[in-house]
Amino acid sequence: MIIDIAEHKKLLETMRMMHQKGFHFVVFPIAEITWTSEVSCFKTQWEAAEHCYEMSSDVDFYKSLPMDSPIKDLEAIEHANIDTTVHEAYEITGLSALYDNPAPLINNNLNSDIMNEKNFDYLKDQVKYTGFGEALEGELRQHLEQLQPEFSMKHDAFYGNDKVSAELNFKKSEQSDLYFFNSYRVQLQKEGSEETLAQTIYINRGNNITLKEAYNLMEGRSVNKDLTNKAGEEYNAWIQMDFKDADSRGNFNLKHYHQNYGFDLEAALSKHPIKELQNSSHKEDLMNSLKKGNRQSATFLKDGKEIKQFIEATPQFKTLTLYDASQKRLDTRQEQEQSKEVKQSQSQGSKQNVGVDDQGSGSQEEKKRCHRKQSL
């Protein structure tokens, strides 16, 4: 660990405080540490290794250590004949070994078999909740046991008559024996089409794009996700593939419609006579499905009849796109008629309420007149 020697006290104080709170592993850049904010602390070796892998790039490299080791090296600076008044890069690794320090070491290294099993469990769940189910578990375990530097697994799925083929990519960390699920490559084969559409979906620790969501995006629909920016701040946005804009690797870039863009899904739904909106549970299910990018069936109420139609969220135009029971898109005029019917229904309901109030008021006035006559 290379540090700015003049900052060693701040760094030691931070590590001691985090260690007392139950954090036992530290991740730091291999280059010189000039600020305490460049050091991250974790409670488990697995979390530290994962963060180390995520932070490392072709330019920046990170390393993880049990926290007791750098703490002892930082404490040894007080006993060494080192000028700590100047800002100078200093390698402190192993410094404590030069001095007699009887403090016992805290053994934070987990048994390798336990770590491998934890790695398998983590990857298994990650694969499952990214939409690939449990069918790949056996193959995943075999690959982990073979200790290959990297490997891939294939998976096919059908949505209607559309075929989606995916290749899941895994890679072993250069810092440890842990494996990571890095990305999956999706190919969409539309029914009756010889051409395929392809996109690489990258995996992170946050809210990953599932296989079904990837299919919906490749169908041109929008998906609502909780995302994280480069500063680590979370935000919510609708994302949509831009088929006119691709990066150097052939991946379509994503358009983002943030919360301040002005699309309100609930408000857009309220403009239509949808039966599911009358039940809070059904309404929530409907909204969640639309947020995943699905073209969702819904029951429309028209002229006292229930009609099955399909809807999808279109945040770009701050509206919904409607389809009939055969999933043929309704034109704008038909959509406007449905919206107009809802407004008329709401307006009539409002007038009826006013009429009831007026009647009640009139009845009271009539009672007053009757009361005055009786008094005379």
C-alpha positions as CSV (number, residue, x, y, z in Angstrom):
1,M,0.0,0.0,0.0
2,I,1.5,3.3,-1.1
3,I,0.2,6.4,0.8
4,D,0.9,10.1,1.1
5,I,2.9,9.8,4.3
6,A,1.7,13.2,5.6
7,E,-1.9,11.8,5.5
8,H,-1.2,8.6,7.5
9,K,-2.9,9.7,10.7
10,K,-6.2,10.5,8.9
11,L,-6.0,7.1,7.1
12,L,-5.3,5.2,10.3
13,E,-8.1,7.0,12.2
14,T,-10.6,6.1,9.4
15,M,-9.5,2.4,9.3
16,R,-9.7,2.0,13.1
17,M,-13.2,3.5,13.2
18,M,-14.4,1.3,10.3
19,H,-12.8,-1.8,11.9
20,Q,-14.7,-1.1,15.2
21,K,-17.9,-1.0,13.2
22,G,-17.4,-4.5,11.9
23,F,-15.6,-3.8,8.6
24,H,-12.7,-6.2,8.1
25,F,-11.5,-5.7,4.5
26,V,-10.2,-2.7,2.7
27,V,-10.0,-2.0,-1.0
28,F,-7.5,0.6,-2.3
29,P,-5.8,1.7,-5.6
30,I,-2.4,0.2,-6.3
31,A,-1.2,3.7,-7.2
32,E,-0.6,6.2,-4.4
33,I,-3.4,6.9,-1.9
34,T,-3.7,10.6,-1.5
35,W,-7.1,10.9,0.1
36,T,-8.9,8.7,2.6
37,S,-12.0,8.8,0.3
38,E,-10.0,6.6,-2.1
39,V,-10.2,3.7,0.4
40,S,-13.3,1.6,0.7
41,C,-14.1,-0.8,3.6
42,F,-16.2,-4.0,3.5
43,K,-17.4,-6.5,6.0
44,T,-16.7,-9.7,3.9
45,Q,-13.9,-10.8,1.6
46,W,-16.5,-11.5,-1.1
47,E,-17.8,-7.9,-1.1
48,A,-14.3,-6.5,-1.1
49,A,-13.2,-8.7,-4.0
50,E,-16.3,-7.8,-6.0
51,H,-15.8,-4.1,-5.5
52,C,-12.1,-4.5,-6.4
53,Y,-13.1,-6.2,-9.6
54,E,-15.7,-3.5,-10.5
55,M,-13.3,-0.6,-9.8
56,S,-10.3,-2.0,-11.8
57,S,-9.9,-1.0,-15.4
58,D,-7.2,-1.0,-18.1
59,V,-5.7,2.1,-16.4
60,D,-6.7,1.8,-12.7
61,F,-6.0,-1.3,-10.6
62,Y,-7.3,-2.0,-7.1
63,K,-6.3,-4.5,-4.4
64,S,-8.0,-5.9,-1.3
65,L,-6.5,-6.8,2.1
66,P,-7.7,-7.8,5.5
67,M,-7.9,-4.5,7.3
68,D,-5.7,-5.5,10.3
69,S,-2.7,-5.6,8.0
70,P,-2.6,-2.0,6.8
71,I,-3.7,-0.8,10.3
72,K,-0.6,-2.4,11.8
73,D,1.6,-1.0,9.1
74,L,0.1,2.5,9.7
75,E,0.7,2.1,13.5
76,A,4.3,1.2,12.8
77,I,4.9,4.6,11.2
78,E,4.9,6.1,14.7
79,H,7.9,3.9,15.7
80,A,9.8,4.4,12.5
81,N,12.2,7.2,11.7
82,I,10.1,8.7,9.0
83,D,9.5,12.3,8.3
84,T,5.7,12.6,8.2
85,T,5.6,16.4,7.7
86,V,6.1,16.3,4.0
87,H,3.7,15.1,1.3
88,E,5.6,12.1,-0.1
89,A,4.6,8.7,-1.5
90,Y,5.7,5.9,0.8
91,E,5.3,2.1,0.6
92,I,4.2,0.9,4.0
93,T,3.4,-2.7,3.2
94,G,5.3,-5.0,5.7
95,L,6.5,-2.0,7.8
96,S,5.0,-3.5,11.0
97,A,7.2,-6.6,10.5
98,L,10.3,-4.5,11.3
99,Y,9.0,-3.7,14.8
100,D,7.9,-5.8,17.7
101,N,4.1,-5.7,17.8
102,P,2.5,-8.4,19.9
103,A,-1.0,-7.6,18.9
104,P,-2.6,-10.8,17.5
105,L,-3.7,-10.9,13.9
106,I,-7.3,-11.2,13.1
107,N,-7.8,-14.1,10.8
108,N,-10.3,-13.0,8.2
109,N,-9.5,-15.5,5.4
110,L,-12.4,-17.8,4.8
111,N,-11.9,-21.4,3.9
112,S,-11.6,-21.7,0.1
113,D,-14.3,-24.4,-0.1
114,I,-16.7,-22.1,1.7
115,M,-15.8,-19.2,-0.5
116,N,-16.3,-21.2,-3.7
117,E,-19.7,-22.3,-2.4
118,K,-20.6,-18.7,-1.6
119,N,-19.4,-17.7,-5.1
120,F,-21.6,-20.4,-6.6
121,D,-24.7,-19.3,-4.6
122,Y,-24.2,-15.7,-5.5
123,L,-23.8,-16.4,-9.2
124,K,-26.7,-18.9,-9.2
125,D,-29.0,-16.3,-7.7
126,Q,-27.7,-13.6,-10.0
127,V,-28.4,-15.8,-13.1
128,K,-31.8,-16.7,-11.8
129,Y,-33.0,-13.2,-11.0
130,T,-31.6,-11.8,-14.3
131,G,-34.3,-14.0,-15.9
132,F,-32.5,-17.2,-16.9
133,G,-34.2,-19.4,-14.3
134,E,-32.5,-22.4,-12.6
135,A,-31.8,-24.7,-15.6
136,L,-28.1,-23.5,-15.8
137,E,-27.2,-24.3,-12.2
138,G,-25.5,-27.6,-13.0
139,E,-23.5,-26.3,-15.8
140,L,-22.5,-23.3,-13.8
141,R,-21.1,-25.5,-11.0
142,Q,-19.1,-27.6,-13.5
143,H,-17.5,-24.5,-14.9
144,L,-16.5,-23.1,-11.5
145,E,-14.9,-26.5,-10.6
146,Q,-12.8,-26.4,-13.7
147,L,-11.1,-23.1,-12.7
148,Q,-11.0,-21.7,-16.2
149,P,-10.0,-18.0,-16.5
150,E,-13.3,-17.4,-18.3
151,F,-16.3,-19.3,-19.6
152,S,-19.8,-18.8,-21.2
153,M,-23.1,-20.6,-21.1
154,K,-26.0,-20.5,-23.6
155,H,-29.7,-20.2,-23.1
156,D,-32.7,-20.0,-25.4
157,A,-36.1,-18.6,-24.7
158,F,-39.3,-18.0,-26.7
159,Y,-41.7,-15.0,-26.3
160,G,-44.7,-15.9,-28.4
161,N,-43.1,-17.1,-31.7
162,D,-40.0,-14.9,-31.3
163,K,-36.8,-16.7,-30.4
164,V,-34.3,-15.1,-28.0
165,S,-30.8,-16.7,-27.7
166,A,-28.4,-15.5,-25.0
167,E,-24.8,-16.2,-24.2
168,L,-23.8,-15.5,-20.6
169,N,-20.2,-14.5,-20.0
170,F,-18.2,-15.1,-16.8
171,K,-14.7,-14.2,-15.9
172,K,-12.3,-15.1,-13.0
173,S,-10.9,-12.2,-11.0
174,E,-7.2,-11.5,-11.4
175,Q,-7.1,-10.6,-7.7
176,S,-8.8,-13.7,-6.3
177,D,-10.4,-17.1,-7.1
178,L,-13.8,-15.5,-7.4
179,Y,-15.8,-15.5,-10.6
180,F,-18.1,-12.7,-11.9
181,F,-21.1,-12.6,-14.2
182,N,-20.0,-9.8,-16.5
183,S,-22.5,-9.6,-19.4
184,Y,-24.8,-11.5,-21.7
185,R,-25.2,-11.3,-25.4
186,V,-28.8,-11.4,-26.7
187,Q,-29.9,-12.3,-30.2
188,L,-33.5,-11.8,-31.3
189,Q,-35.0,-13.8,-34.1
190,K,-38.4,-12.5,-35.1
191,E,-41.0,-14.8,-36.5
192,G,-40.8,-14.9,-40.3
193,S,-37.6,-12.9,-40.4
194,E,-34.1,-14.1,-41.4
195,E,-32.3,-11.2,-39.9
196,T,-31.4,-11.1,-36.2
197,L,-31.0,-8.2,-33.8
198,A,-28.1,-8.4,-31.2
199,Q,-27.3,-6.5,-28.1
200,T,-24.8,-7.0,-25.2
201,I,-26.3,-6.4,-21.7
202,Y,-23.8,-5.6,-19.0
203,I,-24.2,-6.8,-15.4
204,N,-23.6,-4.7,-12.4
205,R,-24.5,-4.8,-8.7
206,G,-27.6,-2.7,-9.1
207,N,-30.9,-3.3,-10.8
208,N,-29.9,-5.4,-13.8
209,I,-31.8,-5.6,-17.1
210,T,-33.5,-9.0,-17.2
211,L,-33.8,-11.2,-20.3
212,K,-37.5,-10.4,-20.8
213,E,-36.7,-6.7,-20.3
214,A,-33.9,-7.0,-22.9
215,Y,-36.4,-8.6,-25.3
216,N,-38.9,-5.8,-24.7
217,L,-36.2,-3.1,-25.3
218,M,-35.2,-4.9,-28.6
219,E,-38.9,-4.8,-29.5
220,G,-38.7,-1.0,-29.2
221,R,-40.6,-0.7,-25.9
222,S,-39.4,1.3,-22.8
223,V,-38.4,-0.2,-19.5
224,N,-38.5,1.6,-16.1
225,K,-35.3,1.1,-14.0
226,D,-33.6,2.4,-10.8
227,L,-30.2,3.3,-12.1
228,T,-26.9,4.6,-10.6
229,N,-24.8,7.4,-12.1
230,K,-21.0,7.7,-12.0
231,A,-21.2,9.6,-8.7
232,G,-23.0,6.6,-7.1
233,E,-26.3,8.5,-6.9
234,E,-29.5,6.5,-7.6
235,Y,-32.2,7.8,-9.9
236,N,-35.2,6.4,-11.7
237,A,-35.7,6.6,-15.5
238,W,-37.4,5.0,-18.4
239,I,-34.9,3.6,-20.9
240,Q,-35.4,2.9,-24.6
241,M,-33.0,1.6,-27.3
242,D,-32.0,4.1,-29.9
243,F,-31.8,2.0,-33.1
244,K,-30.3,4.9,-35.0
245,D,-27.4,5.3,-32.6
246,A,-24.9,2.5,-31.9
247,D,-21.4,2.5,-30.2
248,S,-18.2,1.2,-31.6
249,R,-19.0,-2.4,-30.5
250,G,-22.4,-2.3,-32.3
251,N,-24.5,-1.9,-29.2
252,F,-27.4,0.4,-29.5
253,N,-27.2,3.3,-27.1
254,L,-30.1,3.9,-24.6
255,K,-32.3,6.9,-24.4
256,H,-33.2,8.0,-20.9
257,Y,-36.4,9.7,-19.8
258,H,-35.8,10.9,-16.2
259,Q,-38.4,11.6,-13.6
260,N,-38.3,15.3,-14.5
261,Y,-39.1,14.5,-18.1
262,G,-42.8,14.6,-17.3
263,F,-44.2,11.2,-18.0
264,D,-46.6,10.0,-15.3
265,L,-47.7,6.4,-15.9
266,E,-50.5,6.5,-13.3
267,A,-51.9,9.7,-14.8
268,A,-51.6,8.3,-18.3
269,L,-53.6,5.2,-17.3
270,S,-56.3,7.3,-15.6
271,K,-57.2,8.8,-19.0
272,H,-58.6,5.4,-20.1
273,P,-61.7,3.4,-18.9
274,I,-59.6,0.4,-17.6
275,K,-61.3,-2.0,-15.2
276,E,-58.1,-3.0,-13.4
277,L,-57.7,0.6,-12.1
278,Q,-60.7,0.0,-9.9
279,N,-58.8,-2.5,-7.7
280,S,-55.6,-1.3,-6.0
281,S,-53.9,-4.7,-6.3
282,H,-54.8,-5.2,-10.0
283,K,-53.7,-1.6,-10.6
284,E,-50.3,-2.2,-9.1
285,D,-49.8,-5.4,-11.1
286,L,-50.7,-3.6,-14.3
287,M,-48.3,-0.7,-13.6
288,N,-45.5,-3.1,-12.6
289,S,-45.9,-5.1,-15.9
290,L,-45.9,-1.9,-18.0
291,K,-42.7,-0.7,-16.1
292,K,-41.0,-4.0,-17.2
293,G,-41.7,-3.0,-20.8
294,N,-44.5,-5.6,-21.4
295,R,-47.3,-5.1,-23.8
296,Q,-50.0,-5.9,-21.2
297,S,-53.6,-7.0,-21.7
298,A,-56.2,-4.9,-19.9
299,T,-60.0,-4.8,-19.7
300,F,-61.6,-1.7,-21.2
301,L,-65.1,-0.6,-20.2
302,K,-67.1,0.7,-23.2
303,D,-70.9,1.1,-23.5
304,G,-71.4,-1.2,-20.6
305,K,-69.3,-4.0,-22.1
306,E,-65.9,-5.3,-21.1
307,I,-63.4,-5.3,-24.1
308,K,-59.9,-6.9,-24.0
309,Q,-57.2,-4.7,-25.3
310,F,-53.4,-4.3,-25.0
311,I,-51.4,-1.4,-23.8
312,E,-47.8,-0.4,-23.5
313,A,-46.1,2.6,-21.9
314,T,-44.7,5.2,-24.3
315,P,-42.8,7.7,-22.1
316,Q,-41.1,9.4,-25.1
317,F,-44.5,10.9,-26.0
318,K,-45.8,10.9,-22.4
319,T,-48.7,8.6,-23.3
320,L,-49.8,5.0,-23.8
321,T,-50.0,3.0,-27.0
322,L,-53.2,1.0,-27.4
323,Y,-53.8,-2.2,-29.3
324,D,-57.0,-4.2,-30.0
325,A,-57.6,-7.8,-28.9
326,S,-55.6,-9.0,-32.0
327,Q,-52.7,-6.7,-31.0
328,K,-53.3,-4.4,-33.9
329,R,-52.5,-0.9,-33.0
330,L,-55.4,1.5,-32.6
331,D,-55.1,4.8,-34.4
332,T,-54.9,8.1,-32.6
333,R,-58.6,8.9,-33.2
334,Q,-59.7,5.8,-31.4
335,E,-57.4,6.5,-28.5
336,Q,-58.7,10.0,-28.2
337,E,-62.3,8.8,-28.3
338,Q,-61.6,6.5,-25.3
339,S,-59.9,9.3,-23.4
340,K,-62.9,11.6,-24.2
341,E,-65.4,9.0,-22.9
342,V,-63.5,8.9,-19.6
343,K,-63.5,12.7,-19.3
344,Q,-67.3,12.8,-20.0
345,S,-67.9,10.1,-17.4
346,Q,-65.9,12.0,-14.8
347,S,-67.7,15.2,-15.8
348,Q,-71.1,13.6,-15.4
349,G,-70.1,12.2,-12.0
350,S,-69.1,15.7,-10.9
351,K,-72.5,17.2,-12.1
352,Q,-74.4,14.5,-10.2
353,N,-72.6,15.3,-7.1
354,V,-73.4,19.0,-7.5
355,G,-77.1,18.1,-8.1
356,V,-77.2,16.2,-4.9
357,D,-75.8,19.1,-3.0
358,D,-78.2,21.5,-4.5
359,Q,-81.1,19.3,-3.7
360,G,-80.0,19.0,-0.1
361,S,-79.7,22.7,0.1
362,G,-83.2,23.2,-1.4
363,S,-84.7,20.8,1.1
364,Q,-83.3,22.7,4.0
365,E,-84.7,26.0,2.6
366,E,-88.1,24.4,2.2
367,K,-88.0,23.2,5.8
368,K,-87.2,26.7,7.0
369,R,-90.3,28.1,5.1
370,C,-92.5,25.4,6.5
371,H,-91.2,26.2,10.0
372,R,-92.0,29.9,9.6
373,K,-95.6,29.2,8.5
374,Q,-96.2,26.9,11.5
375,S,-94.9,29.7,13.8
376,L,-97.5,32.1,12.3
